[in-house]
Each structure stands twice: as C-alpha cells, then as structure tokens.
Amino acid sequence: MDSAVISTEGMTPRVDTDKLLTMTEAARLLKIGRTGIHQAIQRGRLPAIKLGGLLFINRSDLAKYEKNKSVGGRPKKKTKR
C-alpha cells in the first residue's frame, strides 16, 4: 500500500482521502461493474481499505490493477469460412 495514504503522525492515524476511490468510482473508471471490483478485492488482486463499513481503493493500486488485469471470459469461437 502507498505510504502516503495513511499517516500515523500523533496518536490517531489519518487517511488522505484524496487518493482513495469508492468501489463505484473505481468501477466507473475501469468501465466494469461494482461486482467485478468486489471480486477482484476478494481474490486479492486489488487491495482495499475498509473504513466505517465502506471499502475504498487507492488510486495507485487501481492503476496497477488496470495495467495488469486479464480480460477474462470465455474465448470466442472461431468461425469457419
């Protein structure tokens, strides 16, 4: 995780929310559904931070995921001509 997101100066950790995205925002940026984001988090492919019951994704982690994600799905059938 990016060390700039969480600062532990003083007693209470502070989170830089400018670098975090909600699941909906992340899904919109990747042009996929929220379910796809949630599955990536559950599979450990996309790190997330849970704050107050909500999941947030670091912008830099989302950029890494987008660069390395596989398209997935079933291969297209070859048509005979």
C-alpha atoms as one frame of an Amber mdcrd trajectory, in Angstrom:
protein
   0.000   0.000   0.000   1.094   3.545  -0.688   2.612   5.020   2.487   1.239
   8.466   1.601  -2.344   7.281   2.091  -2.103   6.530   5.809  -0.181   8.834
   8.115   0.457   7.817  11.705   1.635  11.186  12.990   0.430  11.591  16.556
  -1.930   9.142  18.195  -4.680   8.855  15.572  -3.922   7.542  12.081  -5.067
   9.923   9.347  -6.153   8.843   5.900  -5.569  11.003   2.829  -8.976  10.607
   1.211  -7.929  12.499  -1.941  -6.064   9.373  -3.052  -8.936   6.965  -2.336
 -11.837   5.923  -4.543 -15.123   4.273  -3.664 -15.985   0.974  -5.321 -18.473
   2.791  -7.555 -15.868   5.338  -8.690 -13.313   2.593  -9.344 -15.850   0.576
 -11.341 -16.758   3.622 -13.421 -13.081   4.349 -14.193 -12.447   0.754 -15.299
 -15.788   0.546 -17.132 -16.801  -2.598 -15.255 -19.481  -3.340 -12.677 -19.128
  -3.000  -8.920 -19.322  -6.799  -8.722 -16.121  -7.042 -10.773 -14.342  -4.684
  -8.372 -15.646  -6.638  -5.388 -14.474  -9.945  -6.888 -11.002  -8.517  -7.555
 -10.797  -7.410  -3.915 -11.992 -10.809  -2.629  -9.470 -12.638  -4.826  -6.647
 -10.464  -3.509  -5.917  -8.875  -6.894  -6.945  -5.379  -5.796  -6.068  -4.107
  -2.306  -8.763  -2.160  -0.456  -9.140  -0.266   2.809 -12.249  -0.684   4.940
 -13.336   2.498   6.723 -16.595   2.663   8.599 -18.029  -0.331   6.770 -17.156
   1.013   3.300 -14.407  -0.220   1.000 -12.019   2.261  -0.593  -9.371   1.680
  -3.248  -6.108   3.592  -3.533  -5.762   5.329  -6.930  -2.248   3.939  -7.451
  -3.436   0.381  -6.667  -6.267   0.791  -9.184  -3.803   1.963 -11.846  -1.601
  -1.101 -11.202  -4.640  -3.392 -11.361  -5.840  -1.854 -14.615  -2.407  -2.291
 -16.175  -2.092  -5.950 -15.134  -5.690  -7.233 -15.188  -6.697 -10.022 -17.505
  -9.733  -9.606 -19.694 -11.239 -12.925 -18.628 -14.323 -14.535 -20.021 -14.765
 -17.350 -22.453 -12.686 -17.343 -25.648 -14.614 -16.501 -28.791 -15.459 -19.404
 -31.090 -13.639 -19.494 -34.381 -15.977 -19.355 -37.338 -15.347 -21.442 -40.439
 -15.443 -19.630 -43.753
